[in-house]
Amino acid sequence: QVQLVESGGGLVQAGGSLSLSCTASEAIFAINIMGWYRQAPGKQREWVAGITSGGSTNYTDSVKGRFTISKDNAKNTMYLLMDSLKPDDTAVYYCVADSRGSSWGSWGQGTQVTVSS
């Protein structure tokens, strides 16, 4: 089971940008899908974005055009570049890897993103 470590969260004003990183303990080039979830206080965890081993991406509607997911196989790292941040983006962001249908093989510990108005 691959270990995942997120970094890059923090506090930013609305309209600002943050970049999250998710570094894996082993090679990621063959991992079928990696992605990001987030959970805001009092809300259910929601899917944010995903990237396949071939580089195809998808996003939840609320972040399309503002967030960009990418990965660097040589660095075993996945990224989430977040632009035009809104207070509604405030949440703990988790990276995931190895889709197994309705579950994931690995979860990161989460990183807090706070967007002030």
The 8 nearest C-alpha neighbors of each residue, nearest first, counted from 0:
[[1, 2, 105, 104, 97, 24, 25, 96],
 [0, 2, 24, 105, 25, 23, 3, 104],
 [1, 3, 24, 23, 0, 105, 4, 107],
 [4, 2, 23, 107, 22, 21, 106, 1],
 [3, 5, 22, 107, 21, 23, 108, 6],
 [6, 4, 21, 20, 110, 109, 107, 22],
 [5, 7, 20, 19, 8, 110, 21, 4],
 [8, 6, 19, 18, 20, 9, 5, 17],
 [7, 9, 112, 111, 110, 6, 19, 17],
 [8, 10, 112, 113, 111, 11, 7, 17],
 [9, 11, 113, 114, 112, 12, 8, 115],
 [12, 10, 114, 15, 115, 113, 13, 9],
 [11, 13, 115, 114, 15, 116, 14, 10],
 [14, 12, 85, 84, 116, 15, 115, 114],
 [13, 15, 83, 84, 12, 85, 16, 82],
 [14, 16, 13, 83, 84, 12, 11, 82],
 [17, 15, 82, 81, 84, 83, 14, 18],
 [18, 16, 81, 80, 19, 82, 15, 8],
 [17, 19, 80, 79, 7, 81, 20, 78],
 [20, 18, 7, 79, 78, 6, 8, 80],
 [21, 19, 78, 6, 5, 77, 7, 22],
 [20, 22, 5, 77, 4, 76, 78, 3],
 [23, 21, 76, 4, 3, 75, 20, 5],
 [24, 22, 3, 25, 75, 2, 76, 1],
 [23, 25, 2, 1, 3, 22, 26, 75],
 [26, 24, 23, 1, 27, 75, 2, 22],
 [25, 27, 75, 28, 72, 23, 24, 29],
 [26, 28, 30, 75, 29, 72, 25, 23],
 [29, 27, 72, 30, 26, 52, 75, 73],
 [28, 30, 27, 52, 31, 26, 53, 32],
 [31, 29, 27, 32, 97, 28, 52, 96],
 [32, 30, 52, 51, 97, 29, 98, 33],
 [33, 31, 51, 97, 50, 30, 98, 96],
 [34, 32, 96, 50, 95, 49, 51, 97],
 [33, 35, 49, 95, 48, 94, 50, 96],
 [34, 36, 94, 48, 47, 93, 95, 49],
 [37, 35, 46, 47, 93, 45, 92, 94],
 [38, 36, 92, 91, 45, 44, 90, 93],
 [39, 37, 44, 90, 91, 43, 45, 42],
 [38, 40, 90, 42, 41, 89, 91, 37],
 [41, 39, 42, 38, 90, 43, 91, 89],
 [40, 42, 39, 43, 38, 44, 90, 91],
 [43, 41, 39, 40, 38, 44, 45, 90],
 [44, 42, 38, 45, 41, 39, 40, 37],
 [43, 45, 38, 37, 42, 36, 46, 39],
 [46, 44, 37, 36, 43, 38, 47, 42],
 [45, 47, 36, 48, 35, 59, 37, 44],
 [46, 48, 36, 59, 35, 58, 45, 37],
 [49, 47, 58, 35, 34, 57, 46, 59],
 [48, 50, 34, 57, 56, 33, 35, 58],
 [49, 51, 56, 55, 33, 32, 54, 34],
 [52, 50, 32, 54, 53, 55, 31, 33],
 [51, 53, 31, 54, 30, 29, 28, 32],
 [54, 52, 51, 55, 50, 31, 28, 29],
 [53, 55, 51, 52, 50, 56, 69, 70],
 [56, 54, 51, 50, 53, 57, 52, 49],
 [57, 55, 50, 49, 54, 51, 58, 68],
 [56, 58, 49, 48, 50, 59, 55, 68],
 [59, 57, 48, 47, 63, 60, 62, 49],
 [58, 60, 47, 61, 62, 48, 63, 46],
 [59, 61, 63, 62, 58, 47, 64, 57],
 [60, 62, 59, 63, 58, 47, 65, 64],
 [63, 61, 65, 60, 66, 59, 64, 58],
 [64, 62, 60, 65, 58, 61, 66, 59],
 [63, 65, 66, 62, 67, 82, 61, 60],
 [64, 66, 82, 62, 63, 83, 81, 67],
 [67, 65, 81, 80, 62, 82, 64, 63],
 [68, 66, 80, 79, 69, 81, 65, 64],
 [69, 67, 79, 78, 80, 48, 66, 50],
 [70, 68, 78, 77, 67, 79, 50, 71],
 [71, 69, 77, 76, 78, 72, 68, 75],
 [70, 72, 76, 74, 73, 75, 77, 69],
 [71, 73, 75, 28, 74, 27, 70, 76],
 [72, 74, 71, 75, 76, 26, 28, 27],
 [73, 75, 76, 72, 71, 22, 26, 70],
 [76, 74, 72, 27, 23, 26, 73, 22],
 [77, 75, 22, 74, 21, 71, 70, 23],
 [76, 78, 70, 21, 20, 69, 71, 22],
 [79, 77, 20, 69, 19, 68, 70, 21],
 [78, 80, 68, 19, 18, 67, 81, 20],
 [81, 79, 18, 67, 66, 17, 78, 19],
 [80, 82, 66, 17, 16, 18, 65, 79],
 [83, 81, 16, 65, 84, 66, 15, 80],
 [84, 82, 14, 15, 65, 16, 85, 81],
 [83, 85, 14, 13, 82, 15, 16, 88],
 [84, 86, 13, 87, 88, 114, 14, 83],
 [85, 87, 114, 88, 89, 115, 116, 13],
 [88, 86, 85, 89, 114, 90, 84, 39],
 [89, 87, 86, 85, 90, 84, 114, 113],
 [90, 88, 113, 87, 112, 114, 86, 39],
 [91, 89, 39, 38, 112, 37, 111, 92],
 [90, 92, 111, 38, 110, 37, 109, 112],
 [91, 93, 37, 110, 109, 36, 90, 111],
 [94, 92, 109, 36, 35, 107, 37, 95],
 [93, 95, 35, 107, 34, 106, 36, 21],
 [96, 94, 106, 34, 33, 105, 35, 107],
 [95, 97, 33, 105, 32, 104, 98, 103],
 [98, 96, 104, 103, 32, 30, 31, 99],
 [97, 99, 103, 32, 100, 96, 102, 104],
 [100, 98, 102, 103, 101, 97, 104, 96],
 [99, 101, 102, 98, 103, 97, 104, 32],
 [100, 102, 99, 103, 98, 104, 97, 96],
 [101, 103, 99, 100, 98, 104, 97, 105],
 [104, 102, 98, 99, 97, 105, 96, 95],
 [103, 105, 97, 96, 98, 0, 99, 102],
 [104, 106, 96, 95, 103, 1, 0, 97],
 [107, 105, 95, 94, 3, 108, 96, 93],
 [106, 108, 3, 94, 4, 109, 93, 5],
 [107, 109, 93, 106, 4, 5, 110, 3],
 [110, 108, 93, 92, 107, 91, 5, 111],
 [109, 111, 92, 91, 8, 5, 6, 112],
 [110, 112, 91, 8, 90, 9, 92, 113],
 [111, 113, 8, 9, 89, 90, 91, 10],
 [112, 114, 89, 10, 9, 11, 115, 111],
 [115, 113, 86, 11, 12, 89, 13, 10],
 [114, 116, 12, 13, 86, 11, 113, 10],
 [115, 13, 86, 12, 114, 85, 14, 11]]
